[in-house]
Amino acid sequence: MSTETHPPSTRERILRAAWAAIESRGAETRLSDIADEAGVSRQAVYLHFRDRPGLLLALVEFMDGELGVGAMAAHVFAAESGTEMLERAVALNATLSPSIDGVARVLEAAQSTDEAMAAAWRSRMDKRRAGHRAIVQRIADEGRLAPGWTAEEAADLVSVTLLPSAWRELTQHLGWSAEQYRERTAQFLRGAFVR
């Protein structure tokens, strides 16, 4: 069995370079900056990703893989109850937010001025909301959704509460610890949506 390591593919080099460039340069990152950082031509970036929106959407997926989001999400959905799923979703958010914050901040801030960034951000938020919707639906199916709420409305508010900007405001600007964020956010969401 060979123990030699293989160098990353050109596609992976470009994605890693994009992640680093966006975190360091922000929304002003150009494809040429990414190509330079990856050590490839700008044409190579276009060959692998077609355009900037394609690269950004691929980057978000790549980050999920690198951070193990699939396994973490599986843990959320393996919970024995909807309430436990909700608590695990908050814990997942608390764990992932520091790792994705640089790219999330750029996508979030640029969504109103940059179509590519907006497409990448919307894709990410739609996936997250679908997961939150499934959690709330489980709570509703168990007969535990608080009176006066539809699953759609509750999922909307869960998603907004767990936005990276909310995590950032509480932990980076208001001084909450990671544990305080996790406990208080879970307590708030349980109190609002679980009877």
Buried (B, 14 or more C-beta within 10 A) or exposed (E): EEEEEEEEEBBBBBBBBBBBBBBEBBBEBEBEBBBBBBEBEBEBBBEBBEEBBBBBBBBBBBBBEEBEBEEBBEBBEEBEEBBBBBBBBBBBBBBBBBEBBBBBBBBBBBBEEBEBBBBBBEBBBEBBBEBBBBBBBBBBEEEBBBEEBEBEEBBBBBBEBBBBEBBBEBBEEEEBEBEBBBBBBBEEBBEEBBE
